Amino acid sequence: MPLVELENSRDIAIKGLFDSKPDIEPVKLAEGIQFILDKNKILTKYYHSQRDSLRMEMSKAGHAHKAINAYLTTA
């Protein structure tokens, strides 16, 4: 499943947590929510880093492909 779809389903699941009244102490709930938000930031940064790295590698591959084609057409 693509990462974007997983991210969307995660967002829906997180929003669903707020549809009913929690049966937990407010302090514990706040700690849990903060934990989730912190992990979400880490995952988002990792996702963006990997996406940017992949884009860079694809660009390099594209340039290499063009160079090879140019070489083959002039040889």
N, C-alpha and C positions, 0 to 999 in steps of 0.2 A: 504494500500500500504506500503511495507517495507520501512524503513527509508533510506536504501541505494538507492532505486529507487527514492525516493523523493529528496535525495541529488543530484543525477545525473540530474534529471529534473530541479532542481534549478540552478545547474551549467550551464546547456544548456541555460536556460532563461537569466541568467546574461550575458553569452557570447553573446547572441542575442542582448542585449542592445547596443553593440558596432558595430553592422552591419550597422547602419545608423547614420548620423550626428545628434547630439542632438540639439534641438532648446531651449537651456537654457544657462544662463550665466555660464562661466567656473568656477567661484567661487562657485556658487550654485551646479553645477554638481560635483565638487570636494567634497563638503560637503556631498552631497547625497551618493557618492561612499564610502566615509570614514564611513558614518553611516552604510551602508550595510556591509562593511568589518568588522566593530566592532561587529555588530549583528551576523555576520557569525562566528566570533571567539567564541562568547558566546555560540551559538548553538552547535558548534563543541565540545567545552569543555563539555557541558551538555550531548551531545550524548555519548562522550567517557566515562564520569563518569557513566552514566546509563548502558552502555554496560558492563563496568567492574563490576559494582554492580550485574548485572544479571549473569555474568559469575561466580562470587563468590557464589551467591545463588544456581546456578545450581550445582556447585562443592560440596557445602554442602549437597544438596539433594542427590547427587550421593553417597557421603560417608555414609549418613544415610541409604540409600537403601542397600548398601553393608553390613552395620552393621546389619541391620534387617535380611537380607538373611543369614548372617553367624550365627546369633542367632537362626534362625528358623531351620537351617540344623543341628545344634549341640544339639538342645533341644529335 
